Amino acid sequence: MKSRTSIIVTSDILNLNECYNFVQDASCGGIALFVGTVRNATKNKEVTLLDFSAYEPMAIKEIQKIADLALEKFDIHKIAIHHALGKLKIGEIPVIIAVSSAHRKAAFEACEFAIDTLKETVPIWKKEHFEDGEVWVNAHP
Amino acid sequence: MKIELLFFGIATDLVGETKLTYDVNNITTIEDLQASLIRSFPKLKNLHEFAIAVNEEYANDGQLLKKNDVVAIIPPVSGG
């Protein structure tokens, strides 16, 4: 199913058009896009940047599993999941998910499934940086 | 027997290493390894949980380690 999935984990800037163009197809009636962006605050505390790191080969495998499962579970045509690594500033894009399908419901559902699962299973970590320090997200109860 | 350990995220900061060779008994389950790691690196207790991956796949508690396995300590993930 690899020809129907595009998986990238990179230190480069993510490209929205690349994701869109990969999934776009004449057989599809719609494309759902989820774009994760760096928010300026967490729990009312100002964030200056996020630093993403990964166990890269495993992250790629786990993202591939999510894409394959989405193709199995939902009536979709193609799916792109791209994730950025390194230091990202406010408003920059750590993750893009694009899904195309004949009918919109499947694309919306697959897109939500993909981002929810990615946040649970893919070995990628973010460290939040503040003016006065930094903290690994999710590391403490 | 020797296995290779990889540390990621907060585990790197707690242990102060990204990679090291580790000695375990010939018959070691993932559960045994987690206990052994906490004895060797008590600071890992600061994590409320961590998963183990063997050769780039999540491992089950009862799974047995083999010589030269590449074992990753996976703290709670936070991608996206």
Backbone of each chain as ProteinMPNN parsed JSONL, in Angstrom:
{"seq_chain_A": "MKSRTSIIVTSDILNLNECYNFVQDASCGGIALFVGTVRNATKNKEVTLLDFSAYEPMAIKEIQKIADLALEKFDIHKIAIHHALGKLKIGEIPVIIAVSSAHRKAAFEACEFAIDTLKETVPIWKKEHFEDGEVWVNAHP", "coords_chain_A": {"N_chain_A": [[0.826, -1.215, 0.0], [2.191, 1.047, -0.141], [2.331, 2.922, -2.225], [0.151, 4.436, -1.857], [0.599, 5.909, 0.325], [2.352, 8.556, 1.944], [5.108, 9.103, 3.767], [6.949, 11.052, 5.915], [9.658, 12.0, 7.967], [11.404, 14.617, 9.134], [14.086, 17.069, 9.323], [13.725, 19.293, 7.909], [11.691, 22.107, 6.738], [8.205, 21.557, 6.711], [6.112, 20.801, 3.877], [3.201, 21.964, 2.756], [1.919, 21.973, 0.272], [3.114, 19.807, -0.969], [2.068, 17.638, 0.457], [-0.635, 17.969, -0.095], [-0.648, 17.749, -2.925], [0.214, 15.125, -3.175], [-1.949, 13.551, -2.254], [-4.08, 14.383, -3.774], [-6.542, 13.606, -6.236], [-8.33, 12.624, -9.189], [-10.471, 10.954, -8.696], [-11.434, 11.656, -6.284], [-13.594, 13.356, -3.988], [-12.956, 15.126, -2.103], [-10.512, 16.602, 0.174], [-9.071, 16.175, 3.296], [-7.292, 18.117, 5.573], [-5.003, 18.164, 8.203], [-3.241, 20.417, 10.078], [-0.762, 20.748, 12.269], [0.208, 23.254, 14.56], [2.627, 25.315, 16.211], [1.807, 26.377, 19.371], [1.459, 29.412, 21.329], [1.423, 29.233, 24.077], [1.257, 27.2, 27.055], [-0.833, 25.844, 29.445], [-1.358, 28.478, 30.372], [1.183, 29.51, 30.406], [3.814, 31.221, 28.85], [5.137, 30.045, 25.848], [8.245, 29.69, 24.201], [9.55, 28.224, 22.218], [9.32, 24.995, 20.576], [11.011, 21.899, 20.826], [11.581, 19.221, 18.867], [12.261, 15.748, 18.958], [13.211, 12.44, 17.809], [12.976, 8.843, 17.638], [14.108, 7.946, 14.967], [14.061, 5.806, 12.824], [12.182, 4.033, 13.924], [10.019, 5.706, 14.347], [9.256, 6.294, 11.742], [8.433, 3.739, 10.912], [6.262, 3.339, 12.682], [4.567, 5.411, 11.939], [4.044, 4.642, 9.338], [2.558, 2.333, 9.883], [0.243, 3.485, 10.942], [-0.742, 4.875, 8.736], [-1.218, 2.759, 6.957], [-3.15, 1.353, 8.396], [-5.185, 3.237, 8.462], [-5.89, 3.267, 5.765], [-6.985, 0.767, 5.62], [-9.109, 0.824, 7.443], [-10.794, 2.976, 6.716], [-12.689, 4.382, 4.009], [-10.761, 5.546, 2.039], [-8.598, 7.31, -0.307], [-5.842, 8.153, -0.545], [-3.121, 8.849, 1.757], [-1.141, 11.201, 3.483], [1.417, 11.627, 5.821], [3.356, 13.774, 7.48], [6.089, 14.716, 9.497], [7.848, 17.105, 11.411], [11.164, 17.692, 12.737], [13.346, 18.981, 15.333], [14.03, 22.432, 16.304], [11.181, 24.423, 16.616], [9.453, 27.41, 15.988], [6.884, 29.637, 17.335], [3.835, 29.206, 15.685], [4.984, 27.808, 13.593], [5.163, 24.622, 11.794], [4.755, 21.474, 13.04], [3.498, 19.097, 12.239], [1.791, 17.543, 9.499], [-1.164, 16.226, 8.169], [-2.682, 14.742, 5.468], [-5.545, 13.695, 3.749], [-7.279, 12.006, 1.203], [-10.463, 11.316, -0.287], [-13.318, 9.687, -1.809], [-15.718, 10.508, -0.728], [-16.484, 12.943, 1.78], [-16.695, 12.277, 4.561], [-15.184, 9.993, 5.251], [-12.596, 10.946, 4.865], [-12.366, 13.001, 6.797], [-12.679, 11.43, 9.125], [-10.54, 9.61, 8.952], [-8.391, 11.33, 9.067], [-8.58, 12.414, 11.64], [-8.316, 10.053, 13.134], [-5.673, 9.415, 12.422], [-4.055, 11.544, 13.485], [-4.7, 11.373, 16.199], [-3.797, 8.776, 16.839], [-1.113, 8.959, 16.154], [-0.196, 10.687, 18.162], [-0.285, 8.98, 20.296], [1.319, 6.713, 19.8], [3.681, 7.087, 18.245], [7.192, 7.284, 18.347], [8.146, 10.112, 19.092], [9.236, 13.098, 20.576], [8.518, 16.091, 22.396], [10.045, 19.014, 23.619], [9.181, 21.627, 25.631], [10.061, 24.984, 25.512], [10.564, 27.686, 27.68], [10.708, 31.161, 28.781], [12.049, 30.911, 31.183], [13.056, 28.341, 31.392], [12.786, 24.785, 30.614], [10.78, 21.963, 29.557], [10.049, 18.489, 29.264], [7.377, 17.351, 27.403], [4.526, 15.582, 28.603], [6.033, 13.869, 30.181], [5.806, 13.675, 32.88], [3.52, 12.738, 35.523]], "CA_chain_A": [[0.0, 0.0, 0.0], [3.099, 2.19, -0.012], [2.089, 3.947, -3.241], [-0.97, 5.266, -1.411], [0.982, 6.607, 1.554], [3.578, 9.349, 1.909], [5.545, 9.23, 5.164], [8.214, 11.783, 6.027], [10.09, 12.57, 9.246], [12.487, 15.419, 8.578], [14.491, 18.306, 9.999], [13.384, 20.409, 7.01], [10.355, 22.708, 6.889], [7.203, 20.736, 6.024], [5.555, 21.437, 2.686], [1.764, 21.706, 2.678], [1.577, 21.649, -1.127], [3.582, 18.455, -1.279], [1.076, 16.725, 1.047], [-1.876, 18.151, -0.868], [-0.474, 17.192, -4.283], [0.341, 13.667, -3.106], [-3.23, 12.864, -2.052], [-5.064, 14.871, -4.739], [-6.821, 12.628, -7.297], [-9.591, 12.897, -9.889], [-11.534, 10.104, -8.149], [-11.773, 12.1, -4.926], [-14.49, 14.5, -3.857], [-12.473, 16.042, -1.075], [-9.248, 16.362, 0.876], [-9.022, 16.716, 4.66], [-5.926, 18.462, 5.972], [-4.762, 18.621, 9.565], [-1.942, 21.065, 10.192], [-0.424, 21.069, 13.653], [1.03, 24.463, 14.625], [3.174, 25.554, 17.558], [1.0, 27.344, 20.118], [2.326, 30.334, 22.086], [1.317, 29.077, 25.531], [0.731, 25.958, 27.592], [-1.323, 26.101, 30.81], [-1.194, 29.91, 30.65], [2.588, 29.918, 30.47], [4.255, 31.566, 27.507], [6.108, 29.141, 25.232], [9.073, 30.398, 23.219], [9.707, 27.309, 21.079], [9.249, 23.559, 20.854], [12.13, 21.173, 20.226], [11.118, 17.852, 18.612], [13.261, 14.726, 18.629], [12.539, 11.179, 17.482], [13.704, 7.609, 17.308], [13.644, 8.126, 13.589], [13.624, 4.633, 12.049], [10.966, 3.466, 14.508], [8.936, 6.672, 14.119], [8.792, 6.088, 10.362], [7.672, 2.476, 10.894], [4.983, 3.499, 13.395], [3.689, 6.271, 11.122], [3.597, 3.795, 8.214], [1.481, 1.467, 10.386], [-0.972, 4.306, 11.079], [-1.249, 5.153, 7.385], [-1.757, 1.498, 6.419], [-4.382, 1.049, 9.138], [-6.205, 4.195, 8.011], [-6.358, 2.797, 4.447], [-7.793, -0.427, 5.856], [-10.308, 1.132, 8.241], [-11.661, 4.009, 6.141], [-12.777, 4.318, 2.55], [-9.987, 6.708, 1.579], [-7.755, 7.014, -1.471], [-4.425, 8.295, -0.193], [-2.852, 9.57, 3.008], [0.225, 11.704, 3.706], [1.7, 12.028, 7.205], [4.705, 14.337, 7.533], [6.382, 15.27, 10.825], [9.117, 17.836, 11.447], [11.995, 17.556, 13.938], [14.197, 20.132, 15.614], [13.419, 23.567, 17.017], [10.146, 25.113, 15.854], [8.967, 28.629, 16.653], [5.433, 29.833, 17.385], [3.196, 29.279, 14.368], [5.575, 26.861, 12.642], [4.339, 23.419, 11.599], [5.388, 20.188, 13.339], [2.879, 17.916, 11.624], [0.729, 17.697, 8.496], [-1.822, 15.0, 7.714], [-3.601, 14.991, 4.353], [-6.268, 12.475, 3.363], [-8.267, 12.214, 0.145], [-11.455, 10.25, -0.384], [-14.419, 9.976, -2.714], [-16.719, 11.237, 0.059], [-15.734, 13.682, 2.803], [-16.729, 11.744, 5.918], [-14.05, 9.078, 5.438], [-11.366, 11.745, 4.952], [-12.354, 13.623, 8.136], [-12.484, 10.41, 10.159], [-9.186, 9.057, 8.848], [-7.476, 12.393, 9.479], [-8.638, 12.458, 13.109], [-7.716, 8.796, 13.591], [-4.219, 9.451, 12.214], [-3.373, 12.438, 14.438], [-4.886, 10.834, 17.558], [-2.94, 7.603, 17.008], [0.281, 9.445, 16.135], [0.128, 11.251, 19.474], [-0.203, 7.903, 21.289], [2.229, 5.591, 19.518], [4.905, 7.352, 17.462], [8.266, 7.732, 19.245], [8.597, 11.493, 18.885], [9.1, 13.806, 21.846], [8.75, 17.531, 22.321], [10.452, 19.738, 24.811], [8.701, 23.013, 25.597], [11.006, 25.968, 26.044], [9.967, 28.91, 28.22], [11.731, 32.176, 29.1], [12.802, 30.554, 32.389], [13.4, 26.922, 31.504], [12.268, 23.898, 29.58], [10.195, 20.757, 30.134], [9.624, 17.458, 28.318], [5.919, 17.225, 27.456], [3.965, 14.248, 28.938], [6.976, 12.991, 30.865], [5.469, 13.565, 34.306], [2.082, 12.554, 35.713]], "C_chain_A": [[0.856, 1.257, 0.0], [2.819, 3.293, -1.033], [0.929, 4.859, -2.848], [-0.661, 6.004, -0.114], [2.256, 7.409, 1.313], [3.961, 9.643, 3.359], [6.877, 9.964, 5.18], [8.427, 12.227, 7.473], [11.382, 13.306, 8.923], [12.85, 16.613, 9.453], [14.218, 19.521, 9.124], [11.999, 20.97, 7.352], [9.361, 21.858, 6.103], [6.546, 21.54, 4.908], [4.094, 21.011, 2.502], [1.348, 21.294, 1.265], [1.977, 20.233, -1.494], [2.567, 17.42, -0.757], [-0.205, 16.762, 0.226], [-1.75, 17.464, -2.233], [-0.369, 15.673, -4.258], [-1.026, 13.004, -3.048], [-4.266, 13.23, -3.124], [-5.273, 13.852, -5.863], [-8.199, 12.904, -7.897], [-10.759, 12.097, -9.319], [-12.069, 10.617, -6.81], [-12.658, 13.337, -4.938], [-14.033, 15.476, -2.794], [-11.159, 15.614, -0.464], [-9.365, 16.979, 2.264], [-7.564, 16.944, 5.012], [-5.915, 18.785, 7.453], [-3.355, 19.188, 9.596], [-1.728, 21.409, 11.659], [0.479, 22.287, 13.662], [1.483, 24.701, 16.069], [2.409, 26.698, 18.221], [1.887, 28.17, 21.059], [2.266, 30.159, 23.593], [0.86, 27.674, 25.877], [0.385, 26.213, 29.048], [-1.011, 27.54, 31.235], [0.256, 30.372, 30.773], [3.103, 30.124, 29.047], [5.352, 30.614, 27.015], [6.924, 29.928, 24.215], [9.354, 29.534, 21.996], [9.515, 25.873, 21.537], [10.412, 22.887, 20.14], [11.716, 19.695, 20.103], [12.293, 16.935, 18.33], [12.545, 13.399, 18.448], [13.523, 10.028, 17.49], [13.309, 7.368, 15.862], [13.21, 6.862, 12.859], [12.328, 4.025, 12.594], [9.77, 4.397, 14.288], [8.368, 6.484, 12.711], [7.967, 4.805, 10.27], [6.298, 2.645, 11.531], [4.032, 4.392, 12.596], [3.169, 5.476, 9.918], [2.451, 2.879, 8.655], [0.163, 2.234, 10.486], [-1.585, 4.545, 9.7], [-1.882, 3.902, 6.789], [-3.084, 1.15, 7.082], [-5.517, 1.979, 8.705], [-6.771, 3.763, 6.65], [-7.271, 1.575, 4.585], [-9.15, -0.082, 6.471], [-11.307, 2.049, 7.536], [-11.606, 3.925, 4.623], [-12.097, 5.555, 1.955], [-9.073, 6.298, 0.433], [-6.265, 7.053, -1.12], [-4.275, 9.048, 1.118], [-1.376, 9.974, 3.069], [0.344, 12.085, 5.177], [3.156, 12.481, 7.256], [4.917, 14.967, 8.904], [7.755, 15.93, 10.807], [9.84, 17.596, 12.774], [12.823, 18.821, 14.12], [13.405, 21.255, 16.268], [12.421, 24.288, 16.122], [9.616, 26.282, 16.668], [7.436, 28.69, 16.6], [4.883, 29.955, 15.957], [3.794, 28.329, 13.34], [4.874, 25.506, 12.758], [5.103, 22.139, 11.924], [4.775, 19.011, 12.597], [1.82, 18.313, 10.6], [0.176, 16.313, 8.184], [-2.797, 15.392, 6.613], [-4.229, 13.668, 3.946], [-7.249, 12.822, 2.253], [-9.221, 11.028, 0.105], [-12.55, 10.675, -1.349], [-15.456, 10.848, -1.999], [-16.093, 11.753, 1.346], [-15.644, 13.014, 4.169], [-15.511, 10.853, 6.215], [-12.75, 9.858, 5.617], [-11.246, 12.41, 6.322], [-12.008, 12.586, 9.204], [-11.057, 9.855, 10.147], [-8.153, 10.063, 9.349], [-7.421, 12.459, 11.012], [-8.004, 11.204, 13.716], [-6.185, 8.887, 13.517], [-3.531, 10.354, 13.24], [-3.523, 11.916, 15.865], [-3.931, 9.664, 17.81], [-1.467, 8.014, 17.037], [0.697, 9.949, 17.512], [0.27, 10.174, 20.55], [0.954, 6.935, 21.053], [3.58, 5.958, 18.9], [6.006, 7.91, 18.368], [8.897, 9.056, 18.812], [8.311, 12.215, 20.191], [9.27, 15.294, 21.634], [9.103, 18.093, 23.682], [9.953, 21.162, 24.639], [9.752, 23.913, 26.211], [10.238, 27.213, 26.476], [11.087, 29.922, 28.443], [12.64, 31.674, 30.225], [13.101, 29.054, 32.497], [12.778, 26.101, 30.402], [11.726, 22.639, 30.227], [9.786, 19.788, 29.021], [8.115, 17.252, 28.472], [5.531, 15.769, 27.726], [4.859, 13.377, 29.805], [6.603, 12.77, 32.33], [3.959, 13.45, 34.473], [1.349, 13.878, 35.893]], "O_chain_A": [[0.351, 2.374, 0.121], [3.042, 4.469, -0.747], [0.745, 5.926, -3.434], [-1.534, 6.641, 0.475], [3.133, 6.982, 0.562], [3.242, 10.335, 4.08], [7.83, 9.539, 4.527], [7.521, 12.754, 8.119], [12.353, 12.689, 8.485], [12.027, 17.106, 10.225], [14.451, 20.655, 9.545], [11.249, 20.393, 8.139], [9.632, 21.478, 4.964], [6.434, 22.764, 4.972], [3.797, 19.871, 2.147], [0.535, 20.389, 1.083], [1.273, 19.545, -2.233], [2.25, 16.451, -1.446], [-0.781, 15.725, -0.103], [-2.626, 16.702, -2.641], [-0.804, 15.001, -5.194], [-1.25, 11.998, -3.72], [-5.214, 12.479, -3.356], [-4.306, 13.297, -6.386], [-9.112, 13.357, -7.206], [-11.911, 12.511, -9.442], [-13.035, 10.077, -6.27], [-12.502, 14.233, -5.766], [-14.643, 16.527, -2.601], [-10.742, 14.46, -0.556], [-9.712, 18.152, 2.403], [-6.712, 16.086, 4.784], [-6.722, 19.589, 7.919], [-2.397, 18.529, 9.193], [-2.426, 22.255, 12.219], [1.418, 22.365, 12.87], [0.795, 24.326, 17.019], [2.365, 27.82, 17.716], [2.924, 27.699, 21.525], [2.974, 30.853, 24.322], [0.162, 27.028, 25.095], [1.205, 26.735, 29.803], [-0.472, 27.78, 32.316], [0.52, 31.498, 31.196], [2.859, 29.307, 28.159], [6.363, 30.412, 27.688], [6.379, 30.732, 23.459], [9.393, 30.034, 20.872], [9.544, 25.577, 22.731], [10.761, 23.242, 19.014], [11.527, 19.01, 21.108], [13.202, 17.278, 17.573], [11.403, 13.243, 18.88], [14.733, 10.213, 17.365], [12.325, 6.69, 15.566], [12.105, 6.824, 12.318], [11.482, 3.561, 11.829], [8.649, 3.937, 14.07], [7.154, 6.512, 12.513], [6.92, 4.786, 9.624], [5.295, 2.165, 11.004], [2.825, 4.153, 12.581], [2.01, 5.613, 9.526], [1.494, 2.669, 7.91], [-0.899, 1.705, 10.158], [-2.798, 4.431, 9.522], [-2.953, 3.969, 6.187], [-4.024, 0.709, 6.421], [-6.668, 1.557, 8.596], [-7.973, 3.874, 6.407], [-8.192, 1.37, 3.794], [-10.187, -0.617, 6.079], [-12.516, 1.923, 7.729], [-10.625, 3.468, 4.036], [-12.748, 6.468, 1.447], [-8.805, 5.116, 0.22], [-5.53, 6.099, -1.372], [-5.169, 9.782, 1.539], [-0.488, 9.185, 2.747], [-0.517, 12.779, 5.718], [4.073, 11.675, 7.097], [4.042, 15.666, 9.417], [8.709, 15.381, 10.256], [9.211, 17.331, 13.799], [12.983, 19.621, 13.198], [12.276, 21.067, 16.722], [12.755, 24.711, 15.016], [9.364, 26.165, 17.867], [6.789, 27.9, 15.911], [5.405, 30.712, 15.138], [3.169, 28.068, 12.313], [4.1, 25.268, 13.685], [6.0, 21.75, 11.176], [5.461, 18.02, 12.348], [1.065, 19.267, 10.791], [0.924, 15.359, 7.965], [-3.638, 16.27, 6.803], [-3.545, 12.653, 3.813], [-7.97, 13.816, 2.347], [-8.85, 9.896, 0.416], [-12.697, 11.855, -1.668], [-15.998, 11.792, -2.573], [-15.258, 11.073, 1.943], [-14.639, 13.159, 4.866], [-14.896, 10.947, 7.277], [-11.901, 9.478, 6.423], [-10.18, 12.396, 6.937], [-11.164, 12.821, 10.069], [-10.447, 9.658, 11.198], [-7.163, 9.689, 9.978], [-6.343, 12.548, 11.6], [-7.251, 11.285, 14.687], [-5.491, 8.479, 14.448], [-2.514, 9.959, 13.811], [-2.585, 12.002, 16.658], [-3.327, 9.576, 18.879], [-0.678, 7.497, 17.828], [1.805, 9.674, 17.973], [0.872, 10.417, 21.596], [1.51, 6.395, 22.009], [4.534, 5.192, 19.03], [5.788, 8.893, 19.075], [9.996, 9.11, 18.259], [7.287, 11.984, 20.834], [10.065, 15.722, 20.797], [8.557, 17.716, 24.719], [10.25, 21.824, 23.645], [10.267, 23.64, 27.295], [9.387, 27.725, 25.749], [12.266, 29.592, 28.313], [13.838, 31.959, 30.239], [13.371, 28.557, 33.59], [12.307, 26.629, 29.395], [12.153, 22.273, 31.322], [9.256, 20.192, 27.986], [7.639, 17.003, 29.58], [6.117, 14.844, 27.164], [4.482, 12.253, 30.135], [7.033, 11.796, 32.947], [3.199, 13.993, 33.67], [0.13, 13.891, 36.063]]}, "seq_chain_B": "MKIELLFFGIATDLVGETKLTYDVNNITTIEDLQASLIRSFPKLKNLHEFAIAVNEEYANDGQLLKKNDVVAIIPPVSGG", "coords_chain_B": {"N_chain_B": [[24.664, -11.903, 28.554], [25.137, -9.435, 25.947], [23.34, -6.444, 25.265], [22.228, -3.692, 23.244], [21.545, -0.47, 24.4], [19.299, 2.206, 23.872], [18.541, 5.596, 24.507], [15.926, 7.977, 24.789], [14.368, 11.249, 24.513], [13.245, 12.484, 27.629], [14.474, 10.452, 29.011], [17.101, 10.363, 28.133], [18.13, 12.672, 29.305], [17.827, 12.012, 32.018], [19.443, 9.756, 32.381], [21.786, 10.486, 31.256], [22.986, 9.588, 28.969], [22.973, 8.613, 25.503], [23.219, 6.21, 24.379], [24.271, 2.934, 25.147], [26.152, -0.077, 25.967], [24.803, -2.967, 27.473], [24.642, -5.372, 30.066], [22.859, -8.377, 30.37], [21.091, -11.181, 31.898], [20.966, -14.45, 30.345], [18.364, -15.344, 30.08], [16.055, -13.128, 29.929], [13.247, -11.23, 30.455], [11.202, -8.578, 29.092], [9.936, -7.313, 31.185], [11.647, -8.03, 33.33], [13.904, -6.682, 32.454], [13.096, -4.007, 32.613], [12.904, -3.695, 35.384], [15.559, -4.164, 36.08], [16.808, -2.036, 34.769], [15.835, 0.116, 36.217], [17.064, -0.368, 38.628], [19.737, -0.034, 37.859], [19.731, 2.542, 36.839], [18.582, 4.644, 38.778], [17.307, 7.09, 38.503], [15.447, 6.834, 36.521], [13.13, 6.266, 37.771], [11.848, 8.626, 38.095], [10.234, 8.872, 35.943], [6.86, 8.27, 35.178], [6.136, 6.138, 33.722], [7.615, 3.921, 31.294], [8.042, 2.729, 27.991], [9.296, -0.16, 26.212], [11.193, -0.73, 23.35], [12.134, -3.216, 21.054], [14.494, -3.761, 18.674], [13.292, -1.771, 17.071], [10.551, -2.176, 17.366], [7.63, -2.025, 19.402], [7.737, -3.773, 22.494], [6.398, -6.645, 24.252], [5.592, -7.311, 27.741], [6.333, -9.969, 28.478], [8.095, -10.816, 26.587], [11.154, -12.283, 25.404], [14.577, -11.312, 25.601], [17.182, -11.232, 23.112], [20.62, -11.956, 22.31], [22.547, -9.113, 21.399], [20.309, -7.58, 20.762], [18.723, -4.489, 19.923], [17.727, -2.2, 22.11], [15.327, 0.084, 22.998], [14.605, 2.75, 25.204], [11.598, 4.091, 25.788], [10.186, 6.918, 26.651], [7.007, 8.442, 27.723], [5.342, 9.393, 24.79], [5.215, 12.382, 22.731], [4.572, 13.55, 20.292], [3.381, 15.396, 17.372]], "CA_chain_B": [[24.787, -11.488, 27.152], [25.099, -7.974, 25.814], [22.368, -5.807, 24.381], [22.498, -2.267, 23.072], [20.448, 0.363, 24.917], [19.154, 3.565, 23.333], [17.686, 6.442, 25.35], [15.33, 9.097, 24.055], [13.568, 12.226, 25.254], [13.67, 12.773, 28.999], [15.336, 9.364, 29.492], [18.475, 10.786, 27.834], [18.535, 13.637, 30.338], [17.885, 11.352, 33.329], [20.53, 8.773, 32.425], [22.998, 11.167, 30.812], [23.568, 8.846, 27.843], [22.016, 8.327, 24.432], [23.468, 4.875, 23.876], [25.329, 2.184, 25.815], [26.038, -1.529, 25.948], [24.268, -3.359, 28.77], [24.725, -6.817, 30.276], [21.688, -8.988, 31.014], [21.104, -12.653, 31.932], [20.55, -15.06, 29.078], [16.904, -15.376, 30.01], [15.571, -11.869, 30.485], [12.043, -10.701, 29.81], [11.123, -7.117, 29.074], [9.606, -6.906, 32.554], [12.904, -8.135, 34.1], [14.811, -5.625, 31.996], [12.643, -2.727, 33.17], [13.305, -3.674, 36.796], [17.019, -4.064, 36.104], [17.179, -0.676, 34.352], [15.533, 1.038, 37.316], [18.145, -0.559, 39.618], [20.984, 0.536, 37.327], [19.554, 3.992, 36.614], [17.452, 4.961, 39.673], [16.592, 8.311, 38.091], [14.318, 6.469, 35.641], [11.927, 6.255, 38.61], [11.152, 9.912, 37.924], [9.236, 8.699, 34.874], [5.783, 7.447, 35.726], [6.157, 4.881, 32.962], [8.326, 3.968, 30.022], [7.885, 1.524, 27.175], [10.537, -0.71, 25.667], [11.127, -1.217, 21.975], [13.226, -4.105, 20.689], [14.719, -3.717, 17.226], [12.373, -0.794, 16.464], [9.133, -2.526, 17.531], [7.228, -2.087, 20.81], [7.847, -5.133, 23.016], [5.485, -7.048, 25.329], [6.243, -7.593, 29.027], [6.874, -11.323, 28.597], [9.017, -11.102, 25.478], [12.532, -12.56, 25.815], [15.624, -10.618, 24.853], [18.226, -12.038, 22.474], [21.932, -11.317, 22.21], [22.696, -8.027, 20.426], [19.09, -6.803, 20.511], [18.788, -3.043, 20.134], [16.596, -1.974, 23.015], [15.141, 1.514, 23.209], [13.775, 3.204, 26.313], [10.652, 5.016, 25.152], [9.339, 7.636, 27.604], [5.722, 8.808, 27.114], [5.614, 10.139, 23.552], [4.509, 13.676, 22.696], [4.67, 14.118, 18.948], [2.168, 16.055, 16.866]], "C_chain_B": [[24.623, -9.97, 27.057], [23.967, -7.537, 24.88], [22.778, -4.346, 24.243], [21.286, -1.481, 23.568], [20.469, 1.725, 24.252], [18.199, 4.343, 24.239], [17.176, 7.62, 24.537], [14.607, 10.037, 25.001], [14.131, 12.44, 26.642], [14.59, 11.678, 29.541], [16.807, 9.69, 29.245], [18.982, 11.725, 28.931], [18.726, 12.951, 31.692], [19.112, 10.459, 33.453], [21.863, 9.416, 32.022], [23.71, 10.467, 29.67], [22.52, 8.762, 26.738], [22.091, 6.85, 24.036], [24.503, 4.194, 24.756], [25.092, 0.681, 25.716], [25.695, -1.984, 27.356], [24.297, -4.87, 28.864], [23.451, -7.334, 30.936], [21.88, -10.508, 31.055], [20.62, -13.204, 30.594], [19.042, -15.156, 28.941], [16.358, -14.14, 30.718], [14.334, -11.446, 29.712], [12.099, -9.177, 29.825], [10.821, -6.59, 30.474], [10.855, -6.941, 33.449], [13.837, -6.976, 33.753], [14.394, -4.278, 32.596], [13.052, -2.603, 34.636], [14.809, -3.461, 36.916], [17.477, -2.639, 35.746], [16.941, 0.322, 35.478], [16.568, 0.873, 38.437], [19.43, 0.117, 39.143], [20.911, 2.049, 37.19], [18.359, 4.468, 37.449], [16.659, 6.202, 39.243], [15.437, 8.008, 37.141], [13.009, 6.383, 36.432], [11.146, 7.562, 38.501], [10.111, 9.866, 36.818], [8.096, 7.862, 35.427], [5.639, 6.148, 34.94], [7.125, 5.044, 31.799], [8.127, 2.65, 29.303], [9.255, 1.08, 26.694], [10.271, -1.115, 24.224], [12.338, -2.097, 21.728], [13.317, -4.125, 19.171], [13.609, -2.95, 16.51], [10.904, -1.186, 16.491], [8.823, -2.532, 19.027], [7.227, -3.539, 21.274], [6.803, -5.384, 24.104], [6.27, -7.393, 26.585], [6.968, -8.937, 29.059], [7.9, -11.695, 27.533], [10.445, -11.312, 25.989], [13.532, -11.802, 24.948], [16.588, -11.621, 24.232], [19.524, -11.222, 22.465], [21.91, -10.244, 21.108], [21.409, -7.303, 20.041], [19.379, -5.32, 20.733], [17.519, -2.643, 20.871], [16.478, -0.479, 23.298], [14.216, 1.78, 24.393], [12.895, 4.324, 25.766], [9.811, 5.703, 26.236], [8.005, 8.008, 26.933], [5.952, 9.736, 25.914], [4.784, 11.434, 23.527], [4.673, 14.359, 21.337], [3.379, 14.841, 18.57], [2.145, 17.532, 17.207]], "O_chain_B": [[24.063, -9.32, 27.94], [23.686, -8.17, 23.862], [23.575, -3.834, 25.029], [20.148, -1.782, 23.207], [21.529, 2.329, 24.088], [17.178, 3.815, 24.681], [17.892, 8.184, 23.71], [14.278, 9.68, 26.132], [15.343, 12.563, 26.82], [15.4, 11.939, 30.431], [17.666, 9.335, 30.053], [20.105, 11.59, 29.417], [19.663, 13.264, 32.426], [19.747, 10.411, 34.506], [22.932, 8.941, 32.406], [24.89, 10.712, 29.421], [21.321, 8.832, 27.006], [21.161, 6.307, 23.44], [25.519, 4.805, 25.087], [23.986, 0.226, 25.422], [26.231, -1.453, 28.328], [24.02, -5.571, 27.891], [23.013, -6.79, 31.949], [22.721, -11.056, 30.342], [19.957, -12.514, 29.82], [18.499, -15.063, 27.84], [16.218, -14.113, 31.941], [14.358, -11.318, 28.487], [12.942, -8.576, 30.491], [11.364, -5.571, 30.902], [11.098, -6.016, 34.224], [14.467, -6.375, 34.623], [15.243, -3.502, 33.034], [13.491, -1.541, 35.078], [15.273, -2.679, 37.746], [18.411, -2.109, 36.347], [17.725, 1.25, 35.679], [16.913, 1.841, 39.115], [20.126, 0.761, 39.928], [21.901, 2.751, 37.396], [17.267, 4.673, 36.92], [15.484, 6.342, 39.581], [14.542, 8.836, 36.974], [11.922, 6.419, 35.856], [9.947, 7.608, 38.776], [9.217, 10.71, 36.758], [8.338, 6.847, 36.079], [5.083, 5.172, 35.443], [7.419, 6.161, 31.373], [8.053, 1.59, 29.925], [10.233, 1.825, 26.756], [9.266, -1.755, 23.915], [13.447, -1.764, 22.145], [12.357, -4.457, 18.477], [13.065, -3.397, 15.501], [10.093, -0.626, 15.754], [9.638, -2.983, 19.831], [6.779, -4.43, 20.553], [6.376, -4.457, 24.791], [7.453, -7.724, 26.52], [8.071, -9.043, 29.594], [8.498, -12.77, 27.585], [10.894, -10.609, 26.894], [13.359, -11.668, 23.737], [16.785, -12.718, 24.755], [19.524, -9.997, 22.592], [21.335, -10.442, 20.038], [21.405, -6.503, 19.106], [20.165, -4.945, 21.603], [16.409, -2.73, 20.347], [17.423, 0.144, 23.782], [13.187, 1.124, 24.56], [13.388, 5.368, 25.338], [8.823, 5.131, 26.695], [7.881, 7.902, 25.713], [6.666, 10.733, 26.015], [3.776, 11.55, 24.224], [4.883, 15.569, 21.247], [2.422, 14.89, 19.343], [1.195, 18.232, 16.855]]}, "name": "protein", "num_of_chains": 2, "seq": "MKSRTSIIVTSDILNLNECYNFVQDASCGGIALFVGTVRNATKNKEVTLLDFSAYEPMAIKEIQKIADLALEKFDIHKIAIHHALGKLKIGEIPVIIAVSSAHRKAAFEACEFAIDTLKETVPIWKKEHFEDGEVWVNAHPMKIELLFFGIATDLVGETKLTYDVNNITTIEDLQASLIRSFPKLKNLHEFAIAVNEEYANDGQLLKKNDVVAIIPPVSGG"}
